[in-house]
Amino acid sequence: MFSEACSVYFFLVIVSFLVSCSSSNSVDSVIYGGCSQTKYAPASPYGSNVNSLLSSLVNSAAISKFNNFKVSLPGSAPYDVVYGLFQCRGDLNPSGCRDCVSHSVSRLGNLCPGVTGGVLQLDGCLVKYDNVSFVGVEDKAVVFKKCGPSNGYDPELSNHRDAVLGYLTGVGQYFRAGGSGKVQGVAQCVQDLSVTECQDCLGDATESLRTECESAAWGDMFLAKCYVRYSDHAHHLRNNDPNELTDKTLAILIGLITGVILIIILLSGFSRLCDDQKEHSALALLLNFKLCKIEIGVWCRQIYTLEQMKKVGASRNNMVHNSSSRNNKSTTQAKQISHYGILFHCFWML
């Protein structure tokens, strides 16, 4: 019973571990974040406007990959107005976009509690709010950059990288992904920019990427309103379909759970089989011992009866043949002693 309870607990721990692992999605990985230095009172009109804005961002993300809001609830002063926007990665579906924005808003609440502005860039979405309007304003300041390890000068890799970067910035689109050889890349602009502004932003990001990550295996360059990323293995771009990742994760999870269940069933069956065999062996040993006692008892009684008969016969012979020699008498006594030893052994066995 204890072993079965332990098996069930072990199974639940494995399932919990697998579910927690599978629920972690690369879309929610944090790239960068920041908070304003100005704070507001929790019960102030501005605080109410911030809460209303963040709720609107999450709700809108279910039907759109980009939106911006200006919130001023009734009774708010002009300085209580809050501005905000969200931008999802171009390859996310509506549910993935909403989940990403929801996670971002939740993290912003912990990252920037009680402040007038905050920004958080996750792998799959951007969320930003402030008490100063920034919507539609071009901003090409570098906010985050990171380069992978250097591969040394590799002409082939360099050519593929340049081809990818040229493709990403060559057409006026807010989101584009592509590859050349083993190099993959992705680029995106916040959609409050015009197409021309987007091209300018991506151009600056690309030039900075070439300069900062000249021979790196991968590189990320995030400006305030756009970003460009490339990798020779696409291990950190994560521009796979979230639904495909979910299906694969679910299939692996189901397979592992099924395997664990089968192992538990086999172990439980083997344990019961061993217990049955132990009980059967103990019962068989007890029955064999009792049968042995009966057989020994019968054998000993037969010997005892035979000895008695020999004694009677010996007495009669002594009465008829009183002239027998002492040597024969000694031999008979020796045989009797030997038989008595056999009888003693039999009774000891019983």
C-alpha positions in Angstrom: 0.0 0.0 0.0 2.8 2.4 0.9 4.7 1.6 -2.4 1.5 2.3 -4.4 1.0 5.6 -2.6 4.6 6.6 -3.3 4.1 5.7 -7.0 1.0 7.8 -7.3 2.8 10.8 -5.5 5.8 10.3 -7.8 3.5 10.3 -10.8 1.8 13.5 -9.7 5.2 15.2 -9.1 6.3 14.2 -12.6 3.1 15.5 -14.2 3.3 18.8 -12.3 6.9 19.2 -13.4 6.1 18.4 -17.0 3.1 20.7 -17.0 5.1 23.6 -15.5 7.9 23.1 -18.0 5.5 22.9 -21.0 3.7 26.1 -19.8 6.9 28.1 -20.2 6.9 29.8 -23.6 9.7 31.5 -25.4 7.3 34.3 -26.4 7.3 35.5 -22.8 11.1 35.8 -22.5 12.1 39.3 -21.3 14.3 41.3 -23.6 14.4 44.6 -21.7 12.3 46.7 -19.5 12.3 50.1 -17.8 10.3 52.3 -15.4 9.7 56.1 -15.0 11.2 57.8 -11.9 7.9 59.7 -11.2 5.4 58.1 -8.9 1.7 58.6 -8.4 -0.6 58.0 -5.4 -2.4 54.6 -5.6 -5.9 56.1 -5.2 -5.3 59.0 -7.5 -7.2 59.6 -10.8 -3.9 58.8 -12.7 -3.7 55.4 -11.1 -7.3 54.7 -12.2 -6.4 55.7 -15.7 -3.3 53.5 -15.7 -5.4 50.5 -14.7 -8.0 51.2 -17.3 -5.4 51.6 -20.0 -3.6 48.3 -19.2 -7.0 46.4 -19.2 -7.8 48.0 -22.6 -4.4 46.8 -24.0 -5.0 43.2 -23.0 -8.6 43.2 -24.3 -7.5 44.7 -27.6 -4.7 42.2 -28.1 -7.3 39.4 -28.6 -8.3 41.0 -31.9 -5.3 43.0 -33.1 -1.5 42.9 -33.1 -1.2 46.6 -32.5 -3.2 49.3 -30.8 -2.7 52.5 -28.9 -4.8 54.3 -26.3 -5.2 57.6 -24.6 -7.2 57.3 -21.3 -8.7 60.1 -19.3 -11.6 58.9 -17.1 -14.3 61.4 -16.0 -13.0 63.7 -13.2 -9.4 63.4 -14.4 -7.2 66.5 -14.8 -5.2 67.2 -18.0 -2.1 66.0 -16.2 -3.8 62.7 -15.3 -4.0 61.5 -19.0 -2.1 58.3 -19.7 -0.9 57.1 -23.1 -0.1 53.5 -24.0 0.4 51.0 -26.8 1.1 47.3 -27.5 2.8 45.7 -30.4 2.8 41.9 -31.0 5.3 40.0 -33.1 4.0 39.7 -36.6 3.8 35.9 -36.6 1.7 35.5 -33.5 -1.9 34.4 -33.7 -4.6 36.4 -31.7 -4.5 34.1 -28.7 -0.7 34.2 -28.6 -0.8 37.9 -28.9 -3.3 38.3 -26.1 -1.4 36.0 -23.8 1.9 37.8 -24.4 0.4 41.2 -23.7 -1.4 39.8 -20.6 1.9 38.5 -19.2 3.7 41.7 -20.0 1.0 43.8 -18.2 1.2 41.5 -15.2 5.0 41.8 -15.1 4.9 45.6 -15.5 2.7 45.7 -12.4 5.6 44.1 -10.4 8.4 45.8 -12.3 7.0 49.3 -12.1 4.6 49.6 -9.2 3.1 53.0 -8.6 5.1 54.9 -11.3 3.8 57.1 -14.1 5.4 55.1 -16.9 6.9 51.8 -17.9 8.0 49.7 -20.9 8.5 46.0 -21.2 9.8 44.2 -24.4 9.2 40.5 -24.4 10.2 38.1 -27.1 6.7 38.2 -28.5 5.4 41.7 -27.7 6.0 45.2 -26.6 3.9 47.1 -24.0 4.5 50.7 -23.0 2.7 53.5 -21.2 3.5 57.0 -20.0 2.0 60.3 -18.9 3.8 62.0 -21.8 2.6 61.2 -25.3 5.0 59.1 -27.4 2.6 57.6 -29.9 3.6 58.5 -33.5 6.9 59.9 -32.4 10.0 58.6 -34.2 12.6 57.4 -31.7 15.8 55.6 -32.9 17.6 55.5 -29.6 19.3 52.2 -28.9 17.7 50.6 -25.9 19.1 47.1 -26.0 21.9 45.3 -28.0 23.5 41.9 -27.6 26.0 40.0 -29.8 26.8 36.3 -29.8 30.2 34.7 -29.7 32.6 35.6 -32.5 33.1 33.1 -35.3 36.1 34.8 -36.7 36.0 36.0 -40.3 33.9 33.7 -42.3 33.2 35.1 -45.9 30.3 32.7 -46.5 28.6 33.5 -43.2 29.2 37.2 -43.7 27.6 37.1 -47.2 24.6 35.2 -45.9 24.2 37.6 -43.0 24.4 40.7 -45.3 21.8 39.1 -47.7 19.4 38.6 -44.8 19.9 42.1 -43.4 19.4 43.6 -46.8 16.2 41.6 -47.3 14.8 42.6 -43.9 15.3 46.3 -44.5 14.7 46.4 -48.3 10.9 46.4 -48.4 8.6 48.7 -46.5 6.9 46.3 -44.2 6.3 46.5 -40.4 7.3 42.8 -40.0 9.5 40.6 -42.0 11.4 37.3 -41.5 13.6 35.4 -43.8 16.9 33.5 -44.3 19.9 32.9 -46.5 21.9 29.7 -46.1 21.9 28.9 -42.4 21.4 32.5 -41.4 17.9 33.5 -40.3 16.6 37.0 -39.4 13.6 38.9 -38.3 12.8 42.7 -38.2 9.8 44.7 -36.9 8.7 48.3 -36.4 6.1 49.6 -34.0 3.1 50.4 -36.2 2.6 54.0 -34.9 5.5 54.9 -37.3 4.9 55.6 -41.0 6.4 53.3 -43.6 9.2 55.8 -44.3 10.0 56.2 -40.6 10.0 52.4 -40.2 12.6 52.1 -43.0 14.8 54.7 -41.4 14.6 53.0 -38.0 15.4 49.6 -39.5 18.3 51.1 -41.5 19.9 52.5 -38.4 19.4 49.2 -36.5 21.0 47.3 -39.3 24.0 49.5 -39.5 24.5 49.3 -35.7 24.2 45.6 -35.9 26.8 45.3 -38.5 29.2 47.5 -36.5 28.6 46.0 -33.1 28.3 42.3 -34.1 30.6 42.2 -37.0 31.6 38.5 -36.8 29.2 37.3 -34.2 27.1 34.1 -34.7 24.0 36.1 -33.8 23.0 39.6 -32.9 20.1 41.6 -31.5 19.6 45.4 -32.0 16.6 47.0 -30.4 15.8 50.7 -30.9 12.9 52.4 -29.2 10.6 51.9 -32.1 12.1 48.9 -34.1 14.4 46.0 -33.9 16.5 43.7 -36.2 17.8 40.3 -35.2 19.8 37.6 -36.9 21.3 34.2 -36.1 23.3 31.5 -37.8 21.2 28.8 -36.1 18.0 30.7 -35.4 18.1 29.4 -31.8 17.2 32.7 -30.2 14.9 34.2 -32.9 12.0 31.9 -31.9 9.9 32.9 -34.9 8.1 29.5 -35.0 4.4 29.1 -34.9 3.3 29.1 -31.2 0.5 26.6 -32.1 3.1 24.3 -33.6 5.2 24.5 -30.5 2.2 23.9 -28.3 1.2 20.8 -30.3 4.7 19.4 -30.2 5.0 20.1 -26.4 1.6 18.5 -25.8 2.5 15.4 -27.8 5.7 15.0 -25.9 3.9 15.5 -22.6 1.2 12.9 -23.4 3.9 10.4 -24.5 5.9 10.9 -21.3 2.8 10.7 -19.1 1.7 7.5 -20.9 5.1 6.0 -20.3 5.1 6.9 -16.6 1.6 5.3 -16.2 2.7 2.1 -17.9 5.8 1.9 -15.7 3.7 2.4 -12.6 1.2 -0.3 -13.7 4.1 -2.8 -14.5 5.8 -2.1 -11.1 2.5 -2.5 -9.3 1.8 -5.8 -11.1 5.3 -7.1 -10.4 5.0 -6.1 -6.7 1.7 -8.0 -6.4 3.1 -11.0 -8.2 6.0 -11.1 -5.8 3.7 -10.9 -2.9 1.6 -13.7 -4.2 4.7 -15.9 -4.8 5.9 -15.2 -1.3 2.5 -16.2 0.2 2.4 -19.3 -2.0 6.0 -20.3 -1.1 5.3 -19.8 2.6 2.1 -21.9 2.4 3.9 -24.6 0.4 6.7 -24.8 2.9 4.2 -25.1 5.8 2.3 -27.9 4.0 5.5 -29.7 3.1 6.7 -29.5 6.7 3.4 -30.9 8.0 3.5 -33.7 5.4 7.1 -34.5 6.3 6.1 -34.7 10.0 3.3 -37.1 9.1 5.5 -39.3 7.0 8.3 -39.4 9.6 5.8 -40.1 12.3 4.4 -43.1 10.3 7.9 -44.3 9.6 9.0 -44.1 13.2 5.9 -45.9 14.4 6.6 -48.7 11.9 10.1 -49.0 13.2 8.9 -48.9 16.8 6.4 -51.7 16.1 9.0 -53.8 14.3 11.4 -53.3 17.2 8.7 -54.5 19.7 8.1 -57.5 17.6 11.8 -58.3 17.5 12.0 -58.0 21.3 9.2 -60.4 21.8 10.8 -62.8 19.4 14.1 -62.4 21.1 12.6 -63.2 24.5 11.0 -66.4 23.2 14.2 -67.5 21.7 16.0 -66.8 24.9 13.5 -69.0 26.8 13.7 -71.9 24.3 17.4 -71.6 23.7 18.7 -70.7 27.1 22.0 -72.2 26.2 22.9 -69.5 23.6 26.3 -68.1 23.8 27.2 -64.7 25.4 28.5 -63.5 22.0 25.1 -63.8 20.4 23.5 -61.9 23.4 25.9 -59.1 23.1 25.2 -58.8 19.4 21.4 -58.6 20.1 21.9 -55.9 22.7 24.0 -53.9 20.3 21.3 -54.1 17.6 18.7 -53.0 20.2 20.8 -50.0 21.1 21.1 -49.1 17.4 17.4 -49.3 16.9 16.8 -47.2 20.0 19.0 -44.6 18.5 16.9 -44.6 15.4 13.7 -44.2 17.5 15.3 -41.3 19.4 16.1 -39.6 16.1 12.6 -40.1 14.9 11.0 -38.6 18.0 13.4 -35.7 17.9 12.4 -35.0 14.3 8.7 -34.9 15.4 
